[in-house]
């Protein structure tokens, strides 16, 4: 039983590593924690209490059981990614001697095109914002910044005021794996942020808080805004202009990339703006652009 406790400890060390060194988002860390606790529970039913006793067949049995139980291939693929990362970490830190995930095969996934809003829907969304109130001006600043840069939810939440350079019209973003990139910010977004910053300063002053509080976006209590609050804000805004099933900040990220490519942006430039590791990750948006071209063709060509 002692070794099993050690396994739980290794999971905790791994999750701390993801949070502190790799700076993974809270949602990803929570998902990985669930995945690993489920895996440890599975091992305990087999009376396996040491990572060194885990074989590739055990992993296959665990994953096939999930598929047989109705778990989607996409979710299983994520669990495989989690296990690979966990065993790689464990071996590197001397928590096990071998890595049984090295030759594990990920189930093939059907390609799913990302959801996005068309340009008229985005225009309607911004036109519908009530910027007569501080809350409305904050919402406008957040939505404009999302659409202007294509940054991720976690990246926006962790922005500090010092990350923005209004003179040059750029923002410094810290993405996955603590990798930083510089993204241009459009004029509309900069104007919206300037309006919000005046409200932010008034709020901090009224609450007797330091006016140099680092967080760019803060709550009414003067603390850094949290991801759930931003997600609710974005969902509400998208709901007013679209019937899309997904209404998350990632939809605006998809929209940013799709609109750039539709207007002739270079794929490699979009890759850098999004902070993708591989060009293949960005190429999904070329399929979206192709679908858009087909739609226009079918609607316009007399013999389509």
N, C-alpha and C positions, 0 to 999 in steps of 0.2 A: 504494500500500500504506500510505502514511503516513496517509491519511484513514481507513482501516480500523482502524488502531491507535487513532486518535482516537475511533472509534465504540466500541471496547472501553473506552476511558477514560470516555466519556459514560455507558456502562452502569454502570461502577464508581461514578461520581459519583452516579448515580441511586440505586443500592442503598445507598450511604452516607447519602443524604438520607432514604430510607425508614427506615433504622435509627436515625439520630441525631435527625432533626427530626420525623418522623412516628411514630416508635416502633412500627413494624410488628413483628409477632412474627417470631422466627427462621425458623419454618416458612414463612411468607408470603414472606419475603425470599429464602429458598432456592428456592422455587417460581418467583418472578419472575426470579431469576438464571438458572435452567434455561431458562425461556421466552425470555429475551432472548438468551442464548447460541445457542439454537436458531434464533432469528430472524436473528442476525448471520451464522451459518453459511449459512443460506438465501440471504442477500444476497450472500455471497461467491461462491456458485455462479453467481450472475447477474452477477458482476463489478461489483457496486454497492458502492462504498466510502465513500459520503457519505450522510448522512441526508437531505440536500436532494434527492438523486436518487431517493428512495423515493416511489413513487406509491400511490394507492389500489388500483390494479390489482395492484401487487406484493404488497400486504397481502392482497388477495383470493386471489391465487395461493398464498401461504403458508398461509392458513387453509383453503382448499379442499383443499390437499394433505394437511393434517392430518386433515380429515374423511374424505377418500378412503382414508387409511391406517388408519382405524378408531379414531381418537381421539374420545372422547365429546364431545357438544355442550357438556356442562358444563365440560370441560377447555378446549375451544376458547373458550368464553365467558370463562373466567378469563384466557386468553392475550390476548384482545382487551382486557380491562380493564387488563392489564399494559401492553400497547402504547399504549393511550390515555394512561395515566398517565405512561409514559416519554416519549412525544412532547410531551405538555403540559409536562413538566419541561424537556425539551431546548429547546423553543421559548422558554420563560420565561427560561432561562439563556443564551440566545444560541448554543446548540449547533446549531440549525437555524433556517431562516427560515419554514418552513411546517409544518403539522400535518396529515398525510394521513389521520389517524384520525377527523377531525371528523364525517364522514358515513358512517363504517363501521357496518354493522348487525350486531348481536349475534344469533346464531341462537336461535330460540325454544326454551325448555327446558320439558319436562314438569314440572308441579308435583309435588314430592316431599314428602310429609309427614315432619316430623322424628320420629326415634325417641325414645321416652321410656319411663320406668318408671311403673307404676301405684303408688298409695300403699302398697298392701300389700307390694309388692316393695321399696320404699324402707325401710319399717319393718323388713322382714326383713333387709335389708342392714345397717342400723345395729345391729340386735339381734345380728348375727353377728360384730361386730367384737370383737377381743380387746383390751380396754383395760387389761389387767393389765401390759402392757409399754410402755416408752417409744415403740417403733415403732408399736404399736397405738394409743396415745394420739395420736400425730402423724397417723396415718391417719384417726382419728375426727375430729380437728380440721379436717383438709383436706376430708373428705367433708361434714361438717356445714356448713362455710363455703360450699362449692360449692352445696349444696342450699338453704341459707338465703338466699343472695344472687343466685344465677344468674350469677355473674361468669365471665369467660372464663379459660382456662388461663393465658395470658400475664399477665392481670391479677393472678391469685392468686400466681404465681411472683414477681412484682415488688413484692408488698406488703412494707412495712416495719412494724415493731412500732408505730411512731408513727402509722400510718394507722388504727389501731383506737382507738376511744373507747368504753371499757367502760361508763363512766358514762352516756353517752347511747345506747349500743347501736347504734353506727353504724360504718361503715368507709368510708374515702376510697379510691376506686379510680381509677387512671389507665388509661383505655382507648385505643382507636384514635385516632391523631392527637393524642396527649397530652391528650385531653379528660378532665377529672376529673368524677366524680359521687359523690354520697353515697348509700350503700345501708344500710337498716336491717339489723341482724343479730339473729337470734332468740336466745332464752335458751339453748337447747340448744347452739347453736354457740358462744356465748360461754363457757359452762361447759367445753366440750371444749377450746377454745383456752386457757383459763386453766390447765387440767391440763397441756396440752402445754407451755405457757410455763415451768412449773416444771422440767420435764425439760430444756427448752432451756437454761435458766440453769445447771443442773447440768452439762450437756455443755460449755458454753462455759467454765465455771470449771475443770472437769477438764482441758480442753485448753489452759488458760492463755490463753484468748482474751478479748478485751474483752467484758464483760457487756452493753455497749450496742451490740453488733453490730446493724446496722440491719435486716437481713433477717428477716422474720417466720418463714418456714419455712426451716430449714437442714438440711444433710445430717449424717451422723455425723462428718464432718470439720470441721464448723462453718462451712461456706460455704453461700451461698444455694442452695436446692434448684433443680434443673433440670427443665425441662418433661417430658423423657422419663421421669424417675423418678416424677413425679406421674401421668403417663398410665398407666404400668404399675400403679401402686397402684389407680387408679380401675378399670382394666380387670379386675383381679383381683377387686375387690369386686363389680362388676356381674356378672361371670361366675358368681358363687356364687348369684345370685338370678334370673338371666334368660338366655334363649337369644337375645337380640338380637344381630344381626350386628355392629352398631356398639356398642362398649363404651368410649367416650371420655369425657373430662370434658364435652364438648359435649352428650352425652346427658343429663347431670345438669342442665345449663343449660336444655335443652329441657323436662326434667321439671319444673323450678322454674316455668317460664312456664306450662306446661300445667296444673299443679295450681292455680296462682293463678287462672287463668281459669275452670277447672272449679268453683272455689269462689266465683265471682262478682266477681273483681277487675276493675277498669276497664282496658280495653285500653291507654289512654294512660299509665296508671300503670305498667303492665308494660313499655311501651316505654321509659319513663324508667329503670326499674330495670335493664333489659337494656343500656341505652346505645345503642339503635338510633337511626340518623339519621332514618329515615323510618318512619311508622306502617305502611306497606305491608309492611315487613320483619317487623313483629310480627304482622301479620294472618294469617300462616301458622298461628299457634296457634289461631285461631278455627276453622280447618278441622279441627284435631285435636279441639277441643272438640265440634264438630258430629258428628264420627265417633263420639266417645264417647257422645253423646246418642242417636245412631242405634243403637248397640250395646245400650244400656240399653233403648231402645224395643223393639227386636227380641226381647230376652230377656224383657221384662215384659208387653208388650201382647198380649192374647189373640187379636187378629186381625192381628197384625203379619206 
